[in-house]
Structures are given as C-alpha cells and as structure tokens.
C-alpha cells in the first residue's frame, strides 16, 4: 500500500508564497515521475508541474516563472514552491507519483494524494 500525503496549503494574499510538500510512504521500490495537479471549482483538473527522477521538470504556461517543483528522492518527497500567487491559482492541489513496488516487477503504478486547498484572496 502506497500513500501520498500533501501538506502546506492554506490561505494567502495575492503576491504571497506557499510551499507544498507531498511525501510518499509504503512498500516502494522506486518512484519515477512525480507531479502536482490542481482543480478549481467548475474547472477541469490541470497539470501544474512535473519532475522526473532525474530532475527534469515541466510546467504549465500559467505558472512558469512563479512556481518551482523539486524533489528529495531519499525522502520520496516532492515540493512545489509557489511565489507571486494570484487569485486564479486558487484550487485543490494534488500530488501524483508513478512508482514501482518491487525490483522484479517492472510494472509502474499511479498514485494520488487526497489534495490540499490553496486559496489566494485578500
């Protein structure tokens, strides 16, 4: 059983910053890609940022230059540093991980956290 637990969400004023964390735990052999998605009320879920095990990153155009994704492979943890936050960044942010559970099975599994609310408002 693999669990992803997010933390760091909350209420922040426009222009402010937040740092989200997501720790994966359980019987994990290795984690490949990790990422953050968000979903605002009435909107589709969208990819915010992703990072490979080697550190290659990808960002949504709407957050480029403001958000930074990073990870600590030793801790199976991914972070999302969010700066210059805007009201349109308000959403539930969920982390994902693609993991292998054993050394002898190459199949990978997708896991999701329950999400953390980020609200940007004055």
Kinemage of the C-alpha trace (Angstrom):
@kinemage 1
@onewidth
@group {chain A} dominant
@subgroup {mainchain}
@vectorlist {calphas} color= white
{ca unk a 1} P 0.000 0.000 0.000
{ca unk a 2} L 1.375 3.358 -1.069
{ca unk a 3} L 0.136 6.633 0.366
{ca unk a 4} L 0.775 10.203 -0.709
{ca unk a 5} L 0.199 12.868 1.916
{ca unk a 6} L 0.200 16.561 0.994
{ca unk a 7} L 0.774 19.467 3.336
{ca unk a 8} L 1.375 23.200 3.165
{ca unk a 9} L -1.854 24.525 1.713
{ca unk a 10} L -3.777 27.428 3.168
{ca unk a 11} L -4.961 30.979 2.695
{ca unk a 12} L -2.555 33.567 1.310
{ca unk a 13} L -2.882 37.086 -0.040
{ca unk a 14} L -2.213 37.869 -3.702
{ca unk a 15} L 1.511 38.180 -4.277
{ca unk a 16} L 2.288 35.852 -1.415
{ca unk a 17} L 4.019 32.482 -1.331
{ca unk a 18} L 3.286 28.948 -0.212
{ca unk a 19} L 5.283 25.741 -0.257
{ca unk a 20} L 3.503 22.451 -0.734
{ca unk a 21} L 5.015 19.121 0.242
{ca unk a 22} L 3.981 15.594 -0.656
{ca unk a 23} L 5.530 12.556 0.975
{ca unk a 24} L 5.118 9.055 -0.400
{ca unk a 25} L 5.186 6.151 2.016
{ca unk a 26} L 4.666 2.418 1.893
{ca unk a 27} L 6.279 -0.502 0.147
{ca unk a 28} L 8.056 1.337 -2.676
{ca unk a 29} L 10.968 0.115 -4.750
{ca unk a 30} L 11.402 3.279 -6.789
{ca unk a 31} L 9.498 6.377 -7.872
{ca unk a 32} L 9.728 7.693 -11.417
{ca unk a 33} L 7.712 10.799 -12.232
{ca unk a 34} L 6.141 12.962 -9.552
{ca unk a 35} L 3.890 15.920 -10.094
{ca unk a 36} L 1.256 18.359 -8.976
{ca unk a 37} L -2.205 18.840 -10.425
{ca unk a 38} L -4.864 21.326 -9.424
{ca unk a 39} L -8.586 21.646 -9.826
{ca unk a 40} L -10.571 24.804 -9.274
{ca unk a 41} L -14.363 24.789 -8.755
{ca unk a 42} L -16.149 24.296 -12.055
{ca unk a 43} L -12.931 23.679 -13.973
{ca unk a 44} L -11.098 20.622 -15.239
{ca unk a 45} L -8.101 19.282 -13.430
{ca unk a 46} L -4.862 20.529 -14.924
{ca unk a 47} L -1.204 19.631 -14.634
{ca unk a 48} L 0.723 22.289 -12.764
{ca unk a 49} L 4.232 20.843 -12.746
{ca unk a 50} L 6.019 17.522 -13.066
{ca unk a 51} L 9.502 16.237 -12.337
{ca unk a 52} L 11.313 13.056 -13.343
{ca unk a 53} L 13.538 11.013 -11.055
{ca unk a 54} L 16.482 12.649 -12.802
{ca unk a 55} L 15.228 16.146 -12.092
{ca unk a 56} L 13.814 17.154 -15.475
{ca unk a 57} L 10.870 19.489 -14.988
{ca unk a 58} L 7.794 20.587 -16.890
{ca unk a 59} L 5.416 23.431 -16.061
{ca unk a 60} L 2.049 24.720 -17.144
{ca unk a 61} L 2.425 28.006 -19.001
{ca unk a 62} L 0.297 29.758 -16.390
{ca unk a 63} L 2.817 29.078 -13.601
{ca unk a 64} L 6.157 29.323 -15.402
{ca unk a 65} L 8.477 31.723 -13.628
{ca unk a 66} L 6.372 31.681 -10.462
{ca unk a 67} L 6.289 28.038 -9.336
{ca unk a 68} L 9.204 25.659 -8.803
{ca unk a 69} L 8.921 21.906 -8.425
{ca unk a 70} L 11.655 19.905 -6.712
{ca unk a 71} L 12.067 16.537 -5.051
{ca unk a 72} L 14.105 14.697 -2.472
{ca unk a 73} L 14.499 11.153 -3.740
{ca unk a 74} L 15.888 9.909 -0.441
{ca unk a 75} L 12.698 11.030 1.288
{ca unk a 76} L 10.304 10.151 -1.567
{ca unk a 77} L 9.037 13.702 -1.305
{ca unk a 78} L 8.084 16.290 -3.910
{ca unk a 79} L 7.732 20.008 -3.270
{ca unk a 80} L 6.018 22.879 -5.017
{ca unk a 81} L 7.259 26.366 -4.196
{ca unk a 82} L 4.606 28.849 -5.269
{ca unk a 83} L 5.522 32.537 -5.468
{ca unk a 84} L 3.660 35.607 -6.714
{ca unk a 85} L 0.368 33.829 -6.147
{ca unk a 86} L -2.730 35.081 -7.924
{ca unk a 87} L -6.426 34.585 -7.155
{ca unk a 88} L -6.663 32.333 -10.212
{ca unk a 89} L -4.230 29.936 -8.522
{ca unk a 90} L -6.971 29.080 -6.029
{ca unk a 91} L -7.647 25.340 -6.278
{ca unk a 92} L -7.227 21.967 -4.640
{ca unk a 93} L -3.678 20.822 -5.327
{ca unk a 94} L -2.995 17.093 -5.538
{ca unk a 95} L 0.295 15.292 -5.929
{ca unk a 96} L 0.923 12.214 -8.018
{ca unk a 97} L 3.635 9.604 -8.195
{ca unk a 98} L 4.468 6.820 -10.627
{ca unk a 99} L 6.060 4.027 -8.642
{ca unk a 100} L 7.483 0.550 -8.925
{ca unk a 101} L 6.724 -1.649 -5.959
{ca unk a 102} L 9.299 -4.412 -6.400
{ca unk a 103} L 12.680 -4.898 -8.067
{ca unk a 104} L 11.467 -7.887 -10.106
{ca unk a 105} L 8.245 -6.365 -11.478
{ca unk a 106} L 8.746 -3.573 -13.973
{ca unk a 107} L 5.122 -2.502 -13.977
{ca unk a 108} L 4.527 1.014 -12.634
{ca unk a 109} L 1.509 2.247 -10.732
{ca unk a 110} L -0.057 5.685 -10.471
{ca unk a 111} L -0.841 7.056 -7.031
{ca unk a 112} L -2.663 10.201 -5.956
{ca unk a 113} L -2.864 12.201 -2.763
{ca unk a 114} L -6.143 13.474 -1.360
{ca unk a 115} L -5.299 17.083 -2.100
{ca unk a 116} L -4.693 20.291 -0.182
{ca unk a 117} L -6.634 23.529 -0.578
{ca unk a 118} L -4.825 26.663 -1.705
{ca unk a 119} L -6.824 29.884 -1.524
{ca unk a 120} L -5.423 33.176 -2.779
{ca unk a 121} L -7.557 36.067 -1.603
{ca unk a 122} L -7.281 39.444 0.046
